[in-house]
Amino acid sequence: MCGFCGVPRLGLHWSAPLSGFDSQRARLERIKFLGHILKHARLKVSDFSGVGYQVKGATGKSAIAYDMNQLWDSIDILGGNGLDPLDAALMELMESYD
């Protein structure tokens, strides 16, 4: 845990790139893509201190996630019924991403 900000220092997730710059760039691109598709569920995602994700719901509730598993759990909880990956509107939204 960081003594200054109190954010836990976790090991690398298996899906994370190994180099620092590529890791940060991939993380920001992932957040941008998630922001695009989470509009469908009225959710927002942002970076949390460079080590996690903050998910915000339409009602003002929020959650912090430190890896992709926790992130999708938070999306399911804050989004109500979660995202159906076979939903035609969601698939169209994912395909429209630049």
Secondary structure, DSSP 8 states (H G I E B T S, - for coil): --TTT--------TTS-SSHHHHHHHHHHHHHHHHHHHGGGT-EEEEETTTEEEEE-TTS-EEEESSHHHHHHHHHHHTSS---TT-HHHHHHHHT--
